[in-house]
Amino acid sequence: MLPTHRPPTHPGEVLQEEFLKPLEISQSELARHLGCDAKDINRIIKGHVGLSAAMAWRLADVFRTSPEFWMNLQNNYTLWKQRPRRRFSPLVKAG
């Protein structure tokens, strides 16, 4: 369920605050380990870009999480950002 009073946490913030900082790993070190550009990691952490499925798999491998963990963070954030201003009434009746 999406929070209604605040935006969901971007996966980049989770990456920085829950993984890189506690493990004392720099963005550059992570990028080297993953074989990608440090700018890519920085863009994710700053929330400028979202996670791809491929990056979710990479992060899952190196941090011993699941790709679903990362994709759920991304999906919740994306859904919140794309929430329509106008809600539509259902076409079918409940029950």
C-alpha positions as CSV (number, residue, x, y, z in Angstrom):
1,M,0.0,0.0,0.0
2,L,1.3,3.4,-0.9
3,P,1.6,6.0,1.8
4,T,-0.8,8.9,1.4
5,H,0.9,11.6,3.6
6,R,4.4,11.4,2.1
7,P,6.2,10.1,-1.0
8,P,7.5,6.5,-0.7
9,T,11.3,6.4,-0.2
10,H,13.2,6.3,-3.4
11,P,15.4,3.2,-3.8
12,G,18.4,5.4,-4.2
13,E,17.9,6.8,-0.7
14,V,17.6,3.3,0.7
15,L,20.8,2.3,-1.2
16,Q,22.7,5.2,0.3
17,E,21.3,5.2,3.9
18,E,20.8,1.5,4.5
19,F,23.6,-0.1,2.6
20,L,26.4,2.2,1.5
21,K,26.8,4.3,4.7
22,P,26.6,1.5,7.2
23,L,29.0,-0.7,5.2
24,E,31.3,2.3,4.5
25,I,31.2,1.7,0.8
26,S,31.6,4.7,-1.6
27,Q,29.5,5.2,-4.7
28,S,32.7,4.8,-6.7
29,E,33.6,1.5,-5.0
30,L,30.1,0.1,-5.7
31,A,30.3,1.2,-9.3
32,R,33.6,-0.5,-9.8
33,H,32.3,-3.6,-8.2
34,L,29.2,-3.6,-10.4
35,G,31.2,-2.7,-13.5
36,C,29.2,0.5,-14.2
37,D,29.9,4.2,-14.2
38,A,29.9,6.0,-10.8
39,K,27.6,8.6,-12.4
40,D,25.0,6.0,-12.8
41,I,25.1,5.1,-9.1
42,N,25.0,8.8,-8.2
43,R,22.0,9.5,-10.4
44,I,20.1,6.6,-8.7
45,I,21.1,7.8,-5.2
46,K,20.0,11.4,-6.0
47,G,16.7,10.1,-7.3
48,H,17.3,11.4,-10.8
49,V,16.7,8.0,-12.3
50,G,15.0,4.9,-11.2
51,L,16.3,1.4,-11.0
52,S,16.2,-1.0,-13.9
53,A,15.5,-4.6,-13.5
54,A,19.1,-5.3,-14.4
55,M,20.4,-3.0,-11.7
56,A,17.9,-4.6,-9.2
57,W,19.5,-8.0,-9.9
58,R,23.0,-6.6,-9.5
59,L,22.2,-4.9,-6.2
60,A,20.4,-8.0,-5.0
61,D,23.5,-10.1,-5.6
62,V,26.0,-7.8,-4.0
63,F,23.9,-6.9,-0.9
64,R,22.3,-10.4,-0.5
65,T,18.8,-9.1,-0.9
66,S,16.2,-10.0,-3.6
67,P,15.6,-8.2,-6.8
68,E,12.0,-7.9,-5.7
69,F,13.1,-5.8,-2.7
70,W,14.6,-3.2,-5.1
71,M,11.9,-3.4,-7.7
72,N,9.2,-3.0,-5.0
73,L,10.9,0.2,-3.8
74,Q,11.0,1.5,-7.3
75,N,7.5,0.5,-8.2
76,N,6.0,2.1,-5.1
77,Y,7.9,5.3,-5.8
78,T,6.9,5.3,-9.5
79,L,3.3,4.6,-8.8
80,W,3.2,7.5,-6.3
81,K,4.9,9.9,-8.7
82,Q,2.5,9.0,-11.5
83,R,-0.7,9.0,-9.5
84,P,-3.4,10.8,-11.5
85,R,-4.8,13.9,-10.0
86,R,-8.3,12.8,-11.0
87,R,-9.7,9.5,-9.7
88,F,-12.2,7.6,-11.9
89,S,-15.3,5.9,-10.7
90,P,-15.5,2.1,-11.3
91,L,-17.3,0.8,-14.3
92,V,-18.5,-2.3,-12.5
93,K,-20.4,-2.5,-9.2
94,A,-18.9,-4.2,-6.2
95,G,-20.3,-7.4,-4.9
